[in-house]
C-alpha cells in the first residue's frame, strides 16, 4: 500500500524510491538468510497487491510523462522557482518566508542545519553499529533516490525531491538525539533537540506568515457554478484563475482567458489574450467569443456587458453566469463605449451614424445599455490609511470595490460606516474585490481605507500588496427599464431614450427586414 501511495503521489518519479526500497529489502533478506521461498511468496503477494492498487497510476503514467516531460528534465525549466534551490534545504530547516530565497539570518540558519545533520549522522551510525537497520535503510533509499532524480531532473523536480526527502533527515536527527539522551549526555541532547525543533518551528511560522493563500470563497462559488451548470458548455472564465477553469468548472468544458486554452481567443486588434492576462469582454472578437455558450465573468462595476445574445442567468458575490440562447437573433456588430475608469461614455456622432448605417443596410435594429454611475478614485500602491471626498451624481445604493491586491486586513468605510473588510486578496488584471453596499444620497461623502499590513494572521506577510483605485458603483434598482428590456430582446431603441448615456451600441436584425424609421430619424438629427 505504501508503494502504491508513493506512485499515486509522484507518478513515474516514485519508481525510483519504490524500486530502491524493494532492492534494499531483498539485500537485507539475503544478509539475514531468509529462505528464498519465503522471500518469493512475500514479494509476489506484495507486488501483485501493489500493482492492483497502483493500476490507475500505471495506466495514466505515459500521458503524464509525455505532458510534462520538459518540466521533468528541462535544464532551463525552473517552474515557479527563481533559481535552483540549495541542497541544504533537504534538512527541513530554512527560516525564510519564501523558500526560494536565502534566509534573512543565514549564519544562524546554517548553524541549525549543521546541528540537525550532526544529530542525523550520529543516530544513523549508532543504529548501524547496533544492528538496527530499518531507519538507516529508509534514509539511504531516500537519499539515493534523491540523487538519481536530481541528476536527471530539472530544477523544478529537484525542489520536489528535496521536499520529499526532508522528513527522512529530520527523523534520523531526532532519533540520534533520542539515543544521545539515553546515555549520559541528556543536557546536550535536550539543547540540540531544542535547536532542531526550534529551527523547524521558526521555518514553519515564517512560511505560514508569508504564504499565498487560495481564495477559498471565490473557488467555492466557482465550484457551485460548475455543479449547477454542468454540461452547459463550452464556457469561458474571463479571468486568470488556473484552478477555476481547469478544475472547478471542468464539467462545463471551461477555459480561462489568461491560461492555457484549446481554442483561440482573439482580441479586436488581432492578437490573443496572453497567459496571466485579462481583456474586457468588449475587447474580444465576436467570432472568438460566440464560440462559448456560457460566460463566467467576475462581477465588476467597470466591466462591459456581454453581447446581446447572452442573458444573465445567475449572479453571486464574485461571479455572474451569462448564457447564449440557442434561438437568439444574430448579432451584426457592437461598439464598446467603456473606458478604463468606467463601463460607459458618451458616444460620438460618428459612432452613432456608423451604427445607423450598418443597421439600415441590414434592415436591423439598434439597441444600447445604460450603466449606473461609477466613481473611480486613484490610490497609492500601499495605503495604510486614506480619506478622500467624493461627490455622487444621484441617490442610490452604491457598492465599494478595490482594484488591486492586499495581504493584510483592508476595511472600507463611507461617512464613518464600515462597508466590510477583506484580507489576503491576490487579484490579477480586471479582477476587483467587492465590499459591502450602502444607500447614499447625491452629494458629498467621505471614503476611508484602513489597512493593517502584516500581522499575526497566516498569509498577511505575503509580498503582493498593490492597490490602484477605489471604485464606488451604483447598483441597479428595480426591474429593467423599457430600453433594457429592448436590449435583452435585441429590440429597437425608442427615440425619446437618451442614447448618449449608453454603455454599448448593439446592432441586430429586425423582424420584417426594415429599420425603424423613428430611430433612423433620431440618429440622423445628431
C-alpha positions in Angstrom: 0.0 0.0 0.0 2.9 2.3 0.8 4.4 1.8 -2.6 1.1 2.4 -4.4 0.6 5.6 -2.4 4.1 6.8 -3.5 3.3 6.1 -7.1 -0.1 7.8 -6.8 1.5 11.0 -5.5 4.8 11.1 -7.5 3.7 9.1 -10.6 6.6 7.8 -12.6 9.1 9.5 -10.3 8.1 7.3 -7.4 9.5 4.2 -9.2 13.0 5.4 -8.1 12.1 5.2 -4.4 9.8 2.2 -4.6 12.4 0.2 -6.6 15.1 1.3 -4.2 13.1 0.1 -1.2 12.4 -3.3 -2.8 16.0 -3.8 -3.7 17.1 -2.8 -0.2 14.6 -5.3 1.3 15.9 -8.1 -0.9 19.5 -7.4 0.1 18.5 -7.4 3.8 16.7 -10.7 3.3 19.9 -12.2 1.8 22.1 -10.9 4.6 19.7 -12.3 7.2 19.5 -15.6 5.3 15.7 -15.6 5.0 14.6 -18.7 3.0 14.1 -17.9 -0.7 10.7 -19.5 -0.8 9.5 -17.1 1.9 11.0 -14.2 0.1 9.4 -15.2 -3.2 6.0 -15.7 -1.7 6.0 -12.4 0.2 7.5 -10.5 -2.8 4.9 -11.9 -5.1 2.0 -11.1 -2.9 3.2 -7.5 -2.2 4.0 -7.0 -5.9 0.5 -8.2 -7.0 -1.3 -6.1 -4.4 0.8 -3.1 -5.2 0.1 -3.4 -8.9 -3.6 -3.6 -8.4 -3.6 -0.6 -6.1 -1.4 1.4 -8.4 -3.3 0.5 -11.6 -4.8 3.9 -12.1 -1.4 5.5 -11.9 0.2 3.0 -14.2 -2.5 3.5 -16.8 -2.0 7.2 -16.9 1.8 7.3 -16.5 2.6 7.6 -20.2 0.3 10.6 -20.7 1.6 12.2 -17.5 5.2 11.9 -18.6 4.5 13.0 -22.1 2.7 16.1 -21.0 5.3 17.4 -18.5 8.4 15.8 -19.9 10.0 19.2 -20.4 9.3 20.2 -16.8 10.8 17.0 -15.6 14.0 17.1 -17.5 14.5 20.6 -18.9 17.6 22.2 -17.5 16.1 25.7 -18.1 12.7 24.9 -16.7 12.6 26.3 -13.1 8.8 26.3 -13.0 7.8 28.9 -10.3 11.4 28.9 -8.9 13.7 31.9 -9.4 16.9 29.7 -9.4 17.7 26.1 -8.3 17.3 25.5 -4.6 20.1 24.8 -2.1 20.8 21.2 -1.3 20.8 22.1 2.3 17.1 22.6 2.2 16.8 18.8 2.4 17.3 19.1 6.1 13.9 20.8 6.5 15.2 23.9 8.3 15.0 27.0 6.2 13.8 30.1 8.1 12.6 32.2 5.2 9.1 33.4 4.4 9.7 32.3 0.8 11.7 29.1 0.4 13.1 30.3 -2.9 15.3 32.9 -1.1 18.2 32.7 1.3 17.2 33.1 4.9 17.5 36.6 6.4 19.6 35.3 9.3 21.8 33.0 7.2 24.6 32.2 9.7 22.1 31.2 12.4 20.1 29.1 9.9 23.3 27.3 8.7 24.3 26.6 12.3 20.9 25.0 13.0 21.2 22.9 9.8 24.7 21.8 11.0 23.2 20.7 14.3 20.5 18.6 12.6 23.0 17.0 10.2 25.3 16.1 13.1 22.4 14.6 15.0 21.3 12.6 12.0 24.8 11.3 11.3 25.2 10.2 15.0 21.8 8.5 15.0 22.5 6.5 11.8 26.0 5.5 12.8 24.7 4.3 16.2 21.8 2.3 14.7 24.0 0.6 12.1 26.6 -0.3 14.8 23.9 -1.9 17.0 22.2 -3.8 14.1 19.1 -1.6 13.8 18.8 -1.1 10.1 15.2 -0.1 9.3 15.7 3.7 9.7 19.2 3.7 8.0 17.6 1.8 5.1 14.8 4.4 4.9 17.3 7.3 4.9 19.6 5.6 2.5 16.9 4.7 -0.1 15.6 8.3 0.2 18.9 9.9 -0.4 19.9 7.6 -3.2 16.5 8.2 -5.0 17.0 11.9 -4.3 20.4 11.8 -6.0 19.2 9.9 -9.0 16.3 12.2 -9.7 18.4 15.3 -9.1 20.9 14.1 -11.6 18.4 13.8 -14.4 15.6 16.2 -13.4 15.1 19.9 -13.8 15.4 22.5 -11.0 11.7 22.2 -10.5 11.9 18.5 -10.0 14.9 19.0 -7.6 12.7 21.2 -5.4 10.1 18.4 -5.2 12.7 15.9 -4.4 14.2 17.9 -1.6 10.8 18.4 -0.1 10.0 14.7 -0.3 13.3 13.7 1.3 13.5 16.2 4.1 11.4 14.2 6.7 14.0 11.4 6.5 16.8 13.7 7.6 14.8 15.2 10.4 13.6 11.8 11.6 17.2 10.5 11.7 18.3 13.6 13.6 15.6 13.3 16.3 16.3 9.5 16.6 20.0 10.4 17.1 19.2 12.9 19.8 16.9 10.3 21.5 19.8 7.8 21.6 22.1 10.5 22.9 19.6 11.3 25.7 19.6 7.6 26.7 23.3 7.9 27.6 25.0 10.4 29.8 24.5 13.4 27.5 21.0 14.4 28.4 21.7 18.1 28.7 23.5 18.2 25.3 20.7 16.1 23.7 18.0 18.4 25.1 19.8 21.5 23.9 20.4 20.1 20.4 16.7 18.9 20.2 15.5 22.4 21.2 17.7 23.9 18.5 16.4 21.5 15.8 12.8 21.7 16.8 13.1 25.5 17.2 14.6 25.7 13.7 11.7 23.7 12.2 9.1 25.8 14.0 10.8 29.0 13.0 10.8 28.0 9.4 7.1 26.9 9.5 6.0 30.1 11.2 7.7 32.3 8.6 6.3 30.1 5.8 2.8 30.3 7.1 3.1 34.1 7.7 4.2 34.8 4.1 2.2 32.1 2.3 -0.1 32.9 -0.6 -3.5 31.5 0.4 -6.0 30.3 -2.1 -9.2 32.4 -2.5 -11.4 29.8 -0.9 -14.8 31.7 -1.0 -14.3 32.5 -4.7 -13.4 28.9 -5.5 -16.4 27.7 -3.6 -18.6 29.9 -5.8 -16.9 28.5 -8.9 -17.5 25.0 -7.6 -21.2 25.8 -7.2 -21.3 27.2 -10.8 -19.6 24.1 -12.1 -22.2 21.9 -10.4 -25.3 24.0 -11.2 -24.5 24.4 -14.9 -22.8 21.1 -15.6 -22.8 20.1 -19.3 -23.8 23.6 -20.4 -20.5 24.4 -22.1 -18.2 25.3 -23.7 -17.6 28.0 -21.2 -15.2 30.9 -20.8 -14.0 32.1 -17.4 -12.8 35.6 -18.2 -10.1 36.0 -15.6 -6.7 34.5 -14.7 -7.7 31.6 -12.4 -6.0 28.4 -13.3 -7.8 26.1 -10.8 -11.1 27.7 -11.6 -11.2 26.8 -15.3 -9.3 23.5 -15.2 -10.8 22.0 -12.0 -13.9 23.7 -10.6 -15.6 24.4 -14.0 -14.3 21.2 -15.7 -17.8 19.9 -16.1 -18.6 23.0 -18.4 -15.7 22.3 -20.7 -14.3 25.6 -19.5 -11.3 27.6 -20.5 -9.7 30.7 -18.8 -8.9 33.8 -20.8 -5.5 34.1 -19.3 -4.5 30.4 -19.0 -3.8 27.6 -21.5 -6.7 27.2 -24.0 -7.5 24.8 -26.7 -9.5 27.4 -28.6 -8.1 30.7 -29.9 -9.4 33.8 -28.2 -8.6 36.8 -30.4 -8.8 40.4 -29.5 -10.1 43.1 -31.8 -6.6 44.1 -32.7 -5.8 40.6 -34.0 -3.6 39.5 -31.0 -4.5 36.9 -28.4 -5.0 37.1 -24.7 -1.7 36.2 -23.2 -1.0 33.9 -20.2 -1.9 35.6 -16.9 -3.5 38.4 -18.9 -7.0 39.8 -19.0 -9.1 41.6 -21.5 -12.5 43.2 -21.1 -15.3 41.3 -22.8 -15.7 44.2 -25.3 -12.1 43.8 -26.5 -12.7 40.3 -27.8 -13.6 39.5 -31.4 -17.2 38.4 -31.7 -16.2 35.3 -33.7 -14.0 34.1 -30.8 -16.4 35.0 -28.1 -19.6 33.5 -29.6 -18.0 30.1 -29.7 -18.7 29.9 -25.9 -22.2 29.1 -24.9 -21.6 30.1 -21.3 -19.6 33.0 -19.9 -18.5 33.1 -16.3 -17.5 36.7 -15.6 -16.1 38.3 -12.4 -18.5 40.9 -11.1 -17.3 44.4 -11.7 -18.9 47.9 -12.0 -16.5 48.8 -14.7 -16.6 45.7 -16.9 -18.6 45.6 -20.1 -21.9 43.7 -20.6 -21.6 40.7 -22.9 -23.1 41.0 -26.4 -26.9 40.9 -26.6 -27.3 37.2 -27.5 -26.2 36.5 -23.9 -28.6 36.6 -21.0 -27.7 36.9 -17.3 -29.0 33.7 -15.7 -27.2 33.7 -12.3 -25.3 36.1 -10.1 -23.3 35.5 -7.0 -21.0 37.6 -4.8 -18.0 37.2 -7.1 -19.2 35.9 -10.4 -22.0 36.2 -13.0 -23.1 33.5 -15.4 -24.3 34.5 -18.8 -25.6 32.2 -21.5 -26.2 32.5 -25.2 -29.8 31.5 -26.1 -29.9 28.9 -29.0 -32.6 31.0 -30.8 -31.0 34.4 -30.2 -31.1 36.9 -33.0 -27.9 37.1 -35.0 -25.6 39.9 -33.9 -24.1 42.0 -36.7 -21.7 44.1 -34.6 -21.3 46.0 -31.4 -19.4 49.1 -30.4 -17.9 49.3 -26.9 -18.4 52.6 -25.1 -16.4 51.9 -22.0 -13.2 53.4 -20.7 -10.5 52.3 -18.3 -12.3 54.1 -15.5 -15.9 53.1 -16.2 -18.2 51.0 -18.4 -19.9 53.9 -20.2 -19.2 57.1 -22.0 -20.9 59.5 -24.4 -20.7 58.1 -28.0 -19.6 60.4 -30.7 -21.9 61.3 -33.5 -19.7 59.5 -36.0 -20.0 56.2 -34.0 -23.8 56.5 -33.8 -24.1 57.4 -37.5 -21.9 54.4 -38.4 -24.2 52.1 -36.4 -27.3 53.6 -38.0 -25.8 53.0 -41.5 -25.0 49.3 -40.7 -28.4 48.8 -39.3 -30.1 50.4 -42.3 -28.2 48.3 -44.8 -29.1 45.1 -43.0 -32.6 46.0 -42.1 -31.7 45.8 -38.5 -32.3 47.4 -35.1 -30.0 49.3 -32.8 -30.1 49.0 -29.0 -28.0 50.2 -26.1 -27.4 49.5 -22.5 -27.5 52.2 -19.8 -25.0 51.7 -17.0 -25.3 53.1 -13.4 -22.9 55.8 -12.2 -19.3 54.8 -11.2 -16.9 56.9 -9.1 -13.2 55.9 -9.5 -10.6 57.2 -7.0 -6.9 56.6 -7.8 -4.9 55.4 -4.8 -1.3 54.9 -3.8 0.3 51.5 -4.1 0.2 50.6 -0.4 -2.1 52.9 1.6 -2.1 52.3 5.3 -5.0 54.7 5.8 -6.7 57.1 3.4 -9.5 59.6 3.4 -11.0 61.1 0.3 -14.1 63.1 -0.5 -16.3 62.1 -3.5 -19.4 63.6 -5.0 -22.2 61.2 -6.1 -24.3 62.3 -9.0 -27.5 60.7 -7.9 -29.3 58.9 -5.0 -28.8 55.2 -5.0 -27.3 52.1 -3.4 -23.6 52.0 -4.0 -21.1 49.1 -3.6 -17.4 49.6 -2.9 -14.8 47.8 -4.9 -11.0 47.7 -4.6 -8.8 47.3 -7.7 -5.6 45.6 -6.6 -4.1 43.1 -4.2 -3.5 43.2 -0.5 -2.3 40.6 2.1 -3.4 42.2 5.4 -6.8 43.3 6.5 -8.3 46.1 4.5 -11.5 47.9 5.6 -13.6 50.3 3.5 -15.7 53.0 5.2 -18.1 55.6 3.9 -19.0 58.5 6.2 -17.6 56.5 9.1 -19.7 53.5 8.4 -18.0 50.2 7.6 -18.7 48.5 4.3 -16.9 45.4 5.3 -13.3 44.1 5.4 -11.2 41.5 3.5 -7.8 40.1 3.8 -5.4 38.2 1.6 -6.7 39.0 -1.9 -4.4 38.3 -4.7 -6.1 39.7 -7.8 -4.9 39.9 -11.4 -5.9 42.5 -14.0 -9.6 43.0 -14.4 -10.5 41.5 -11.0 -12.0 43.8 -8.4 -12.6 42.9 -4.8 -16.2 43.5 -3.7 -17.0 45.1 -0.4 -20.4 46.0 1.2 -23.1 48.4 -0.1 -24.9 51.3 1.4 -27.8 53.6 0.5 -26.3 57.0 -0.2 -27.8 60.4 -1.2 -26.5 62.5 -4.0 -23.8 64.9 -2.9 -20.5 64.8 -1.0 -19.4 61.8 1.0 -16.2 60.7 2.7 -14.5 57.4 1.8 -11.8 55.9 4.1 -9.5 52.9 4.0 -7.9 51.2 7.0 -5.1 48.7 6.2 -3.4 46.5 8.9 -0.4 45.4 6.8 1.4 42.3 8.1 0.1 41.0 11.4 -0.1 37.6 13.1 -2.6 36.1 10.6 -1.5 33.4 8.1 -0.6 35.0 4.7 -0.5 38.6 6.0 3.2 38.9 5.2 2.8 37.8 1.6 4.5 40.4 -0.6 1.9 41.2 -3.2 0.4 44.5 -1.9 -0.5 46.9 -4.7 -3.8 48.8 -4.7 -4.5 51.1 -7.7 -8.0 52.5 -7.1 -11.2 52.5 -5.1 -14.4 52.2 -7.1 -17.9 53.1 -5.9 -20.5 51.8 -8.2 -24.3 52.2 -8.1 -26.3 49.0 -8.1 -29.2 48.5 -10.5 -32.5 49.1 -8.7 -35.9 47.8 -9.6 -36.9 46.0 -12.8 -35.1 46.8 -16.1 -36.3 49.9 -17.9 -38.0 49.6 -21.3 -34.7 50.3 -23.0 -33.0 47.5 -21.0 -35.7 45.1 -22.0 -35.3 46.1 -25.6 -31.7 45.3 -25.4 -32.2 41.9 -23.9 -34.6 41.1 -26.8 -32.3 42.9 -29.3 -35.2 45.2 -30.0 -35.3 48.8 -31.2 -34.4 51.8 -29.0 -37.2 54.3 -28.5 -36.4 57.8 -29.9 -37.0 59.5 -26.6 -34.4 57.4 -24.8 -31.1 59.1 -24.1 -28.6 57.3 -26.3 -25.7 59.4 -25.0 -26.0 57.6 -21.7 -25.4 54.2 -23.2 -22.6 51.8 -22.3 -22.9 49.8 -25.6 -24.4 50.1 -29.0 -25.8 46.8 -30.4 -26.8 46.0 -33.9 -29.2 43.2 -34.7 -31.7 42.3 -37.5 -35.2 43.5 -37.2 -38.3 41.3 -37.8 -39.6 42.1 -41.2 -36.2 43.3 -42.6 -36.7 47.1 -42.1 -35.0 49.5 -39.8 -37.3 51.5 -37.5 -37.8 54.9 -39.2 -38.1 56.8 -35.9 -34.7 55.5 -34.8 -33.0 56.5 -38.0 -34.6 59.9 -37.7 -33.1 60.3 -34.3 -29.7 59.2 -35.4 -29.6 61.5 -38.4 -30.6 64.5 -36.3 -27.4 64.0 -34.3 
